[in-house]
Amino acid sequence: MNEEKTIRLNFGDKECLIAPYEYPVTPEILRHYKKLELSPSEKNQMSQFVKHISSAMENEESNQSFYAVKWPDGLPNMLTPFTDGSSYMGTLLNESGKIAAQTRLMPLNPYLLIRAGFSLLALISQIFLWSVHQKLNVINQKIDEILEFLYGDKKAELLAAISFTRYAYENFSSIMEHDGQRNATIQSLQSARMTAMQDVEFYLSDLHSRVSVGKDKRFPDRVSEMGRIVSKAIQSSDCLDLSIQLCMTANLLEIYYSQNYDPKYLRYVENDVGSYISRCEKQMIGDFNALKANLETQERKKYDKEKKQVGEMIQQVEQKLAPLMNDKGDELKAKLATALRFLDKETECCIGTDGTTYLKTEN
């Protein structure tokens, strides 16, 4: 970022830095940026934002094609003050770092700065949601594949919640432009989150009931019955995994749609969803270990073909146990934490006078 000619928009102890981007925007430079896919409305907002800044600078730099815009403390922290009606001081520094001129940018047209800022936040959020969710089955697995192992009374409920969450994820940028539709989407995401939490409880109980044995329930010794237990246990765990991912995704989407980045709220979501993940992981490990132990006991009693069949069932259970024992839950919690914290980091964009916008991704 060019520090020689910089407008500093001060908001208490925070600031937004804006300066002409004097270097040619070459393919080599753009390796460090990601071009944002803007709708015509969003592109116009970015264009008006840059033209507004260019006019306010009132110097030879005002004809630059691109401007670098940096939010050192994270974009959400810079947007909140815009809504309180205050007038903020823009300070133009000269090459020596001394104040060359001052201008009150906000009273000129605060709407342009507010809309541009919120649109940019929505765009950056969409990019990050894509990076977090691209490895989640609840987003990427085909619906017909999900249908193969969904079952029972919860089948339609869970499928509907997953389908809506995908809709909200895939149409994020468009929905964010329409307040009425955005508010309705937030309400539906809250409903999807509640559905996910209910389904987590259901499938935890369902999995445990299928593998548990006690005074009134003995583990079967018939291979066909053992096979049904293993199949249903795996089916329950798959549905449980989807329910956990749905809970995490609905929470994140609700935050991004509502643009509620209150630190206390984000910590609550992280702790709440994280505890769900830990609880589910702990129970699944215990249940599948118990199932494996029962199968191994029966395997020792079998001969030839039946022994081989039971051995194959043990391998299926071990395949479910392996990722759980290798901190699968910790990886999911790490993704959640990253998703909740990334917007508090420094954000820098390169914005052209025509509205073309690039997000800096690396130094």
Backbone torsions as a table, in degrees:
resi	resn	phi	psi	omega
1	MET	NA	135.0	179.6
2	ASN	-72.9	116.0	-178.0
3	GLU	-92.6	-7.0	-175.8
4	GLU	-70.4	-38.9	179.3
5	LYS	-125.8	97.1	-173.1
6	THR	-130.3	129.5	169.3
7	ILE	-91.1	128.6	178.1
8	ARG	-113.2	112.0	175.2
9	LEU	-89.7	111.0	-173.8
10	ASN	-94.3	131.0	177.2
11	PHE	-127.5	85.0	-174.8
12	GLY	66.1	-120.3	-179.9
13	ASP	-95.9	11.9	179.7
14	LYS	-118.6	160.3	-179.0
15	GLU	-152.3	155.4	172.9
16	CYS	-112.9	129.8	-176.3
17	LEU	-104.6	130.8	-179.2
18	ILE	-133.5	128.9	-179.1
19	ALA	-148.9	151.8	175.0
20	PRO	-60.2	138.9	176.9
21	TYR	-93.5	99.7	-169.4
22	GLU	-84.4	-16.3	-178.6
23	TYR	-81.6	149.1	175.9
24	PRO	-61.1	135.6	179.6
25	VAL	-83.3	85.8	-175.2
26	THR	-98.3	164.4	175.5
27	PRO	-55.8	-34.0	178.7
28	GLU	-64.4	-43.7	177.6
29	ILE	-64.6	-41.2	-174.8
30	LEU	-72.5	-7.7	173.4
31	ARG	-61.9	-23.9	-177.8
32	HIS	-95.3	8.0	-178.4
33	TYR	-132.8	159.4	172.0
34	LYS	-118.1	125.6	179.3
35	LYS	-72.5	129.3	179.5
36	LEU	-84.6	136.5	177.7
37	GLU	-85.0	104.0	-175.2
38	LEU	-101.5	143.7	170.3
39	SER	-75.6	163.9	178.1
40	PRO	-55.1	-38.5	179.8
41	SER	-65.7	-44.9	180.0
42	GLU	-65.7	-40.6	-179.9
43	LYS	-63.9	-38.7	177.9
44	ASN	-64.5	-39.3	178.9
45	GLN	-64.0	-41.1	177.7
46	MET	-64.8	-40.3	-179.9
47	SER	-63.8	-45.0	179.9
48	GLN	-65.1	-36.5	178.0
49	PHE	-60.1	-48.5	-178.1
50	VAL	-68.1	-41.0	179.5
51	LYS	-64.4	-35.7	177.4
52	HIS	-63.1	-45.2	179.0
53	ILE	-66.2	-44.3	-179.0
54	SER	-59.0	-42.3	179.6
55	SER	-66.6	-38.0	-178.3
56	ALA	-67.2	-28.0	-178.0
57	MET	-71.1	-33.8	173.9
58	GLU	50.9	50.4	175.6
59	ASN	-150.1	-173.1	-175.5
60	GLU	-64.6	-16.2	-178.7
61	GLU	-79.9	-7.3	-171.7
62	SER	-69.7	-9.4	179.9
63	ASN	-98.8	11.0	179.4
64	GLN	-62.8	146.3	-179.7
65	SER	-78.5	-30.7	-177.9
66	PHE	-132.9	150.8	175.7
67	TYR	-128.1	140.9	174.4
68	ALA	-92.3	130.7	-179.7
69	VAL	-125.1	123.1	-175.6
70	LYS	-125.9	134.1	173.1
71	TRP	-112.5	94.7	-174.7
72	PRO	-61.5	-31.3	-175.5
73	ASP	-100.1	13.9	-178.5
74	GLY	95.6	140.7	-174.7
75	LEU	-63.3	-44.3	-178.3
76	PRO	-58.6	-37.1	-179.2
77	ASN	-66.6	-21.3	-179.3
78	MET	-89.5	-21.3	-173.8
79	LEU	-83.3	-33.8	-175.4
80	THR	-55.0	-45.4	-178.4
81	PRO	-62.7	-23.1	-179.5
82	PHE	-60.5	-26.2	-172.1
83	THR	-87.3	-3.0	-175.8
84	ASP	-96.4	4.4	175.2
85	GLY	80.0	8.0	-177.7
86	SER	-75.9	160.1	173.9
87	SER	-103.3	128.0	-175.2
88	TYR	-113.4	144.1	-174.9
89	MET	-85.4	126.6	172.3
90	GLY	-99.8	126.8	-176.1
91	THR	-115.4	124.9	179.6
92	LEU	-99.1	118.8	-179.8
93	LEU	-96.3	143.8	176.9
94	ASN	-88.8	-174.2	-173.4
95	GLU	-63.5	-29.7	-179.6
96	SER	-84.6	-2.1	179.9
97	GLY	89.7	1.7	178.4
98	LYS	-89.4	154.4	-178.4
99	ILE	-66.5	123.0	179.5
100	ALA	-98.2	-32.5	-178.7
101	ALA	-165.0	160.4	176.5
102	GLN	-131.6	144.6	177.0
103	THR	-148.2	138.6	176.2
104	ARG	-86.7	100.1	-174.8
105	LEU	-73.3	-38.9	-172.7
106	MET	-58.9	-45.6	-177.4
107	PRO	-63.8	-19.6	-179.0
108	LEU	-63.1	-49.0	176.3
109	ASN	-167.3	80.2	-177.2
110	PRO	-62.0	-28.6	-178.5
111	TYR	-58.1	-40.4	-178.4
112	LEU	-62.4	-44.4	-178.4
113	LEU	-68.6	-40.6	-179.1
114	ILE	-64.9	-51.4	-177.0
115	ARG	-64.7	-40.3	179.1
116	ALA	-63.1	-43.6	-179.7
117	GLY	-63.0	-46.8	-179.2
118	PHE	-68.8	-35.9	176.6
119	SER	-64.0	-40.7	179.5
120	LEU	-65.2	-40.1	177.5
121	LEU	-60.8	-42.8	179.1
122	ALA	-62.5	-41.0	-179.3
123	LEU	-66.3	-45.1	179.6
124	ILE	-64.3	-40.6	177.5
125	SER	-59.5	-41.7	-179.5
126	GLN	-62.2	-42.1	179.1
127	ILE	-63.1	-42.8	-178.1
128	PHE	-70.4	-38.0	176.7
129	LEU	-58.2	-40.5	179.1
130	TRP	-62.5	-43.7	-177.1
131	SER	-66.9	-32.8	-179.8
132	VAL	-78.2	-39.3	-169.5
133	HIS	-90.6	-8.7	-174.9
134	GLN	-63.8	-18.5	179.4
135	LYS	-103.9	5.4	-178.3
136	LEU	-93.9	130.9	-179.8
137	ASN	-62.4	-34.0	-176.1
138	VAL	-63.2	-23.6	177.4
139	ILE	-98.1	-41.3	-168.2
140	ASN	-99.4	-22.9	-178.9
141	GLN	-71.6	138.2	-179.0
142	LYS	-64.9	145.5	-178.2
143	ILE	-59.5	-38.8	-179.6
144	ASP	-67.9	-27.8	175.5
145	GLU	-72.1	-39.1	177.0
146	ILE	-64.2	-39.6	-179.0
147	LEU	-62.7	-24.6	-177.5
148	GLU	-63.5	-30.6	-177.8
149	PHE	-119.5	-1.3	170.8
150	LEU	-73.0	144.7	-177.1
151	TYR	-157.7	166.1	172.7
152	GLY	75.0	-166.9	-175.8
153	ASP	-64.4	-24.9	-177.0
154	LYS	-83.3	-7.0	-173.1
155	LYS	-58.5	-55.9	-177.0
156	ALA	-65.8	-39.0	-178.5
157	GLU	-62.6	-49.6	-178.4
158	LEU	-67.6	-41.3	-179.8
159	LEU	-62.8	-41.3	179.9
160	ALA	-63.9	-42.0	-179.9
161	ALA	-66.0	-40.8	178.3
162	ILE	-64.3	-44.3	-178.6
163	SER	-62.4	-41.9	-180.0
164	PHE	-68.1	-40.3	-179.9
165	THR	-62.5	-38.2	176.0
166	ARG	-63.9	-41.2	178.1
167	TYR	-59.4	-45.6	-179.6
168	ALA	-65.3	-37.1	179.7
169	TYR	-68.0	-46.8	-173.6
170	GLU	-75.3	-20.5	-177.8
171	ASN	-115.2	24.9	-174.4
172	PHE	-53.8	-54.6	-174.0
173	SER	-61.5	-42.7	-178.6
174	SER	-66.8	-46.3	-178.3
175	ILE	-64.1	-35.0	-178.4
176	MET	-62.9	-19.5	-179.8
177	GLU	-80.8	-10.2	-174.8
178	HIS	-126.3	108.1	-171.5
179	ASP	-60.5	-40.4	-180.0
180	GLY	-61.9	-46.0	179.2
181	GLN	-68.8	-36.0	178.2
182	ARG	-62.8	-44.6	179.9
183	ASN	-64.4	-39.7	178.1
184	ALA	-65.6	-37.7	178.9
185	THR	-65.5	-39.6	177.9
186	ILE	-60.3	-43.7	179.1
187	GLN	-62.3	-41.1	179.7
188	SER	-69.0	-34.5	176.5
189	LEU	-66.9	-36.8	175.3
190	GLN	-62.6	-39.2	177.1
191	SER	-66.1	-41.1	178.0
192	ALA	-63.4	-38.3	177.9
193	ARG	-63.2	-42.6	178.2
194	MET	-65.3	-40.1	176.7
195	THR	-60.3	-44.0	-179.9
196	ALA	-60.9	-43.6	-179.6
197	MET	-65.2	-40.4	176.8
198	GLN	-63.7	-40.7	-179.1
199	ASP	-70.3	-33.1	174.5
200	VAL	-58.2	-47.4	179.6
201	GLU	-63.1	-41.5	-178.8
202	PHE	-62.6	-49.0	-175.1
203	TYR	-75.3	-26.7	171.5
204	LEU	-62.3	-45.8	179.1
205	SER	-66.9	-40.6	-178.6
206	ASP	-63.4	-44.6	179.3
207	LEU	-62.3	-46.0	-177.6
208	HIS	-63.8	-40.3	-178.5
209	SER	-67.1	-27.6	-178.4
210	ARG	-76.8	-30.2	-174.8
211	VAL	-103.9	-13.0	-174.9
212	SER	-75.8	146.5	175.0
213	VAL	-134.6	155.8	-179.4
214	GLY	-169.8	-152.2	-177.0
215	LYS	-60.7	-40.7	-174.7
216	ASP	-99.5	3.3	-177.4
217	LYS	-143.7	118.0	178.8
218	ARG	-103.1	148.2	176.5
219	PHE	-72.2	131.0	-175.1
220	PRO	-65.4	152.6	176.6
221	ASP	-106.8	-5.3	175.9
222	ARG	-82.7	133.1	-176.0
223	VAL	-60.4	-40.2	-178.7
224	SER	-62.9	-39.4	179.4
225	GLU	-70.1	-38.9	176.6
226	MET	-62.1	-39.9	179.4
227	GLY	-62.2	-40.0	178.9
228	ARG	-65.7	-39.4	179.1
229	ILE	-63.4	-46.2	179.8
230	VAL	-61.6	-44.5	-179.2
231	SER	-62.4	-45.1	-179.1
232	LYS	-69.4	-35.4	178.6
233	ALA	-64.9	-42.8	178.7
234	ILE	-66.0	-40.1	178.1
235	GLN	-61.5	-43.9	179.0
236	SER	-63.6	-41.9	-178.7
237	SER	-67.4	-35.7	176.8
238	ASP	-64.6	-43.1	177.5
239	CYS	-65.5	-37.4	177.8
240	LEU	-63.7	-42.4	178.6
241	ASP	-61.3	-43.4	177.6
242	LEU	-63.5	-40.1	-179.7
243	SER	-63.6	-40.3	178.1
244	ILE	-64.5	-45.8	179.4
245	GLN	-63.4	-37.7	177.9
246	LEU	-64.0	-42.5	177.7
247	CYS	-59.5	-45.8	179.8
248	MET	-65.3	-45.4	-176.7
249	THR	-67.4	-43.1	179.5
250	ALA	-63.5	-39.2	177.5
251	ASN	-62.6	-46.4	-179.1
252	LEU	-64.9	-44.4	-179.6
253	LEU	-63.9	-38.3	178.0
254	GLU	-61.8	-41.5	178.6
255	ILE	-63.2	-46.3	-177.5
256	TYR	-68.9	-38.5	178.4
257	TYR	-68.1	-42.4	-178.9
258	SER	-80.0	-17.1	-177.5
259	GLN	56.1	41.2	177.3
260	ASN	-96.7	98.8	-177.2
261	TYR	-110.2	27.6	175.6
262	ASP	-58.9	123.7	-175.6
263	PRO	-55.6	-38.7	179.8
264	LYS	-65.0	-40.2	179.3
265	TYR	-66.8	-41.9	180.0
266	LEU	-63.5	-39.5	177.3
267	ARG	-64.8	-38.1	178.4
268	TYR	-62.3	-47.0	-180.0
269	VAL	-61.6	-44.4	-179.9
270	GLU	-60.3	-45.0	-179.6
271	ASN	-69.3	-40.3	-177.1
272	ASP	-66.9	-52.4	-179.9
273	VAL	-68.0	-37.8	178.3
274	GLY	-61.2	-38.2	178.7
275	SER	-68.2	-34.3	175.6
276	TYR	-62.9	-45.8	-179.5
277	ILE	-61.3	-45.8	-179.5
278	SER	-63.9	-43.7	-179.6
279	ARG	-61.8	-45.3	-179.8
280	CYS	-64.7	-43.1	179.9
281	GLU	-61.4	-44.5	-179.6
282	LYS	-61.6	-44.8	-178.8
283	GLN	-69.5	-40.4	-179.8
284	MET	-63.0	-39.6	177.2
285	ILE	-61.7	-45.5	179.6
286	GLY	-64.1	-43.9	-178.0
287	ASP	-67.7	-43.0	-179.2
288	PHE	-73.1	-31.2	173.5
289	ASN	-65.2	-40.5	177.6
290	ALA	-64.4	-41.1	178.6
291	LEU	-65.0	-42.2	179.1
292	LYS	-62.3	-42.3	179.9
293	ALA	-62.8	-42.2	178.6
294	ASN	-65.7	-38.6	177.8
295	LEU	-66.4	-41.0	179.5
296	GLU	-64.2	-36.3	176.6
297	THR	-62.6	-44.1	179.6
298	GLN	-70.2	-33.9	-179.8
299	GLU	-60.9	-38.5	-179.6
300	ARG	-65.4	-20.7	-178.2
301	LYS	-91.3	-11.9	-173.2
302	LYS	-95.1	167.6	179.4
303	TYR	-131.6	148.4	170.4
304	ASP	48.3	-116.3	-171.1
305	LYS	-60.4	-46.3	-178.6
306	GLU	-65.2	-36.6	177.8
307	LYS	-62.0	-40.5	179.2
308	LYS	-66.2	-40.9	-179.8
309	GLN	-63.2	-43.3	178.9
310	VAL	-66.3	-37.6	177.6
311	GLY	-60.7	-37.6	178.0
312	GLU	-67.2	-35.5	176.2
313	MET	-64.8	-40.2	178.6
314	ILE	-61.4	-40.2	178.1
315	GLN	-62.8	-38.5	177.7
316	GLN	-62.3	-43.1	179.4
317	VAL	-66.1	-40.5	179.3
318	GLU	-63.6	-32.9	177.4
319	GLN	-66.3	-33.1	176.2
320	LYS	-75.6	-33.4	-179.1
321	LEU	-73.4	-35.0	-172.4
322	ALA	-53.7	-53.9	-179.4
323	PRO	-65.6	-31.3	178.7
324	LEU	-66.6	-40.1	179.4
325	MET	-74.6	-18.8	179.9
326	ASN	-99.9	31.6	172.0
327	ASP	65.3	39.7	175.4
328	LYS	-59.1	-41.1	179.7
329	GLY	-64.0	-38.1	178.8
330	ASP	-64.5	-37.0	178.2
331	GLU	-64.9	-40.3	179.7
332	LEU	-67.3	-40.8	178.0
333	LYS	-66.4	-34.5	177.7
334	ALA	-65.7	-40.0	176.7
335	LYS	-62.4	-42.3	178.7
336	LEU	-61.2	-47.5	-179.0
337	ALA	-61.0	-42.4	179.7
338	THR	-63.9	-42.0	-179.3
339	ALA	-63.8	-34.1	-177.8
340	LEU	-80.1	-22.8	-172.2
341	ARG	-107.1	-13.1	-169.3
342	PHE	-66.1	-30.7	-176.8
343	LEU	-73.9	-10.4	175.7
344	ASP	-84.0	-5.3	-179.1
345	LYS	-86.7	164.9	178.3
346	GLU	-56.9	133.9	179.8
347	THR	-123.0	131.1	178.6
348	GLU	-133.9	135.6	178.3
349	CYS	-128.5	155.8	172.9
350	CYS	-115.2	114.3	-172.6
351	ILE	-118.6	128.1	-179.6
352	GLY	-89.5	161.0	179.5
353	THR	-65.1	-19.3	177.2
354	ASP	-90.2	2.5	178.1
355	GLY	96.9	-8.9	177.1
356	THR	-60.9	130.0	-172.7
357	THR	-130.4	133.0	177.4
358	TYR	-120.3	135.9	177.0
359	LEU	-98.7	126.7	179.1
360	LYS	-71.4	130.2	-176.3
361	THR	-112.6	-18.7	-179.4
362	GLU	-156.0	161.8	-179.4
363	ASN	-79.9	NA	NA
